[in-house]
């Protein structure tokens, strides 16, 4: 098996596992902040033991290289996770993952804003269709809760894209350590904004499964897989989550997206696929 095939398989597995997150969030009845608090703790515990067992030397190196960017990225990713969980609890899973699918648009904008990287013509064309798809989704008249969820998904996309831009420039930052630090950031933010952190055993069990296994190890698989494949292949594989997350929720909870979501989502999905294929052919 060559490195490219290995990278595709590892990344695809990570994205497939990550697509279960929306379902696990929907299965709980606690608030988004209570969920986030315990998720952050479990993420940190999981990654801490991984570092102790596999990458012990990394812990000493964290404070020596790009510590402030490391800290900023962790806070941005922690905030993005809270927005994601809050959005999933406020609107349909399809709306959330489709809006997050437009992250490439914001990544290109922030790359230009902070590092003056030229925005390519294919990104500009894709951005037009993504914005069109977003406008259709946001035109849904299902009520204020749905609009709130869409806006939270947009905030999640913006904060995650910003952290991704910083991480792409500081490749020396250890991704496992960053995932653990994201857990601390997530728990601290949630603790200070939550009214209560009281939770029953059922909800704690669901959050534990997601925080100890699904969230951290899906990220580790994706981070490791992307060492062997290019950005366009990563973008194409991320569509697995965009498609599968609503499918899991529909299969278990019978949540059906609205017509507006189908229309806008189809435009976003086709744009993502076309843009990824264009970049792969060009490369």
N, C-alpha and C positions, 0 to 999 in steps of 0.2 A: 504493500500500500504506500503510495507516494504522499508527500507532505500536504499537497493540495487536497487530495481526497480525504486524508485524515482530518485536516482543518475543517472541511465542509461537514463531515460526519459529527465531529465534536461540537461545532457551533450549532448545527441543526438540532442535536440532542439537547443542548443547553436552552435553545429558544423554545423547543417543544415542551420541556419541563417548565420553563418560565410562563408558558401560556396557561398553566393551571392556576396561577396566582389569582386571577379575576374570580374564578369559581370559589376558591378558598375564602376570599374576602366576602363574597356574597353569602357564604354558608354561615357566617357569624352574625350575631345580633348586637354586639357591643358597638360603641361609637368608633369613628375613624381614629380618634386620638388615643383611645384605650387600646385599640388594635395595634396602632403604630408603636405605642410604648413597649408592649410585650414583644412585638416583632423585632424591634431594635435590639432588645436585650438578647433574644435568642440568636439573632444574626451575629452579634458580637461574640457570644459564647461559642458558637459554631466555628467562626473564623479564628478566634483566639486559640482554640485547641488545635486547629489545622496548622496554624503558624508554629505553635510549640512543637508539634510532632514532625512537621515537614520542612519548615523554613525558619528555624530558630534564629539564624543570623540576621534575618530581615528586621527583626524588632529593634536591634541596635542601630540599624542604618536609617530608620524612618526619620529621625530628627536631624539627620546630617544632610539630606538632599531634598530641596523643594518642599520644606515642611509647611510653609504658609499656603502654597498651592494645594498640597495634600489636605490640609485642614479645610480650606475653602471648598474644594471639590467634595469633601465628605459632607459639609453643611448643605451644599447645593443638592447633592444626591439624597440626603436625608429629607430635605424639604420636598424634593420631587416625589419621594416615596409617600409622604403624607398626602400630597395633592392627589396622587394616584389612588390611594386607598379611599380617600374622601370622595373622589370622583366616582369610583366604582359603586360606592354606597349611595350615590345621589342620582345616577342615571344608568343607562344600559351599558353592559360591558362592551358592546359593539361600538357605541359612540366614543367611549374612552380610548380603546385601542386604535380606532381609525384616526382620531385626532392626534394621538401620539405618533402615528405613522407619518405625520408631516414634519417630524423632527429635523429631517435633512434641510428643510427650508430655513429653519431657525439656526441650525448649525452653520450654514453658509453665511447667513447674515452676521452672526457673532464672529466668525472667522475673519470676515471683512472688517468689522468694526474694531476688533482688538489687534489683529495681526495683518490687516490690509491685504488679505488673500483675495485674489480676483474671483468674482462669482462667474462661473462658466455659463455659457449660453443655454446648455441643456438644463441646468438648475433653474434658470430664469423661466424657461418654458414650462418645466415641471411645476414650479412654484405657482404659476398662473392657474393650472388645473387643480393643484392642491387647495389653493385659496377658494376656487370655485366649489370644490367638494365640501370644504369647511363651511362656506356660506349656506349651502343646502342643508347640511346637518344642523347648523345653528338656527335655521329657519323653522325647525320643528316646533310646533305649538303645543307641546305636551305639558306645559306648566313651568313654574319658576324652579322647581326641583331639577328638572331636566336641563334647563339653562344653566343653573348653578353647577351641575355636574360637568357640563361641556366646558364652562369657563375654568373649572378646576383642572380638567384634563389639559386644557391649553396652558395653564400655569405649570403643570407637571412637565409638559413638552419643552417649555421655555427654560426652566431651571435645569432639566436634565441635559438639554442641548448645550447650555452654557458650561456645565461641568465637563461634558464630552470634549468641547473645544479646548479647555485647559488641559485635560488629560492627554489629548492628542499631541500637545506641545511638550508635555513632561512625561515622556515614556519611561523614565527611570522610576516613577512612582509604582510601588508594588500594589497590584490590583487586589490581592487577597487582603493585605493590610488595609487598603482603602475600603473594601467591603465591610470589614470589621469596624473601622472608624465611622462608616456610614451608619452602622447599627447604633453606636453610641450617640451620634448626632440625632438620629431618628428618635431614640428613647428620650433624650433630654428635651428636645423641642416639644414632643408630645406630652411629656410630664408637666411642663410649665403652662401649656394651653388647655390641658384636659381638666374637666370638672371632677372626674373620678377615675381611678385606675382599678376599681373593683371589677372582678371577672370570675365567672363560674368555670367549672372544670371542663365542660364541653367546649366552650369558646377558647379556653386556654390550650386545650389539646389541638384544636384546629390551627391556632396561631403558632404553636410550638412546631408542628409538622412543617408549616410554611417557613418559619424563621430558622429552624435548625437544618432543614434539608433543601426544600424547593428553591427559596430565594437565594441563599448564599451559593449553593453548588451549581445552580443554573448559571449564575454570573461567572463563577470560576471556569466552568466549561466554555462559556462564550469568550471570556478573556483569553483562555489558552488556545481555543480554536482560531481566533482571529490573528494569531501569530503566523499562521500558515496560509491565509487567504487574503485577498485584497478587499478594499472597502465596498466595492460594488457587489461582490459576492456576499458580504455580510449584510448589506441592505436587502438583497434578495431573500436571504434566509430569515431575516427579521419579519418578513411577511407571514411566516408560519404562525407567529403569535397573533398577528392581526386577523388571521383567518380562524385559528383554532380557539382563541379565548372566548369569542361569542358562541362557538359550537359547544364547548364544555358547559357553559352556563345554560344554553338552550337544552342540551341533553338532560341535565340534572334538574334545573329549576324552571324549564319551559319559558325562559325569557325571550320574547320575540322582538327584534329591533323594528323600528318604525319604517314606513316607506321612505321618508326623508333620509334616514340612515342608510338604507339600501342604495338609494340614488347617489347621495354624496359619497358614500363609502366605495361604491363601484368606480367612481371617477378617481378617487385617491388610490385605490388598489391598482387599477390599470396604469395610472401614472407612475407609481412606484415600480411596477414590473417593467414597464417600457423604459424608464430611465436607467434601471439597473442593467437591463439587457444591452442598452445603447453603450453604457460605460464599459461593459465586459467586452463587447465587440471592438470598441475603440482601443482598448488595452491589448 
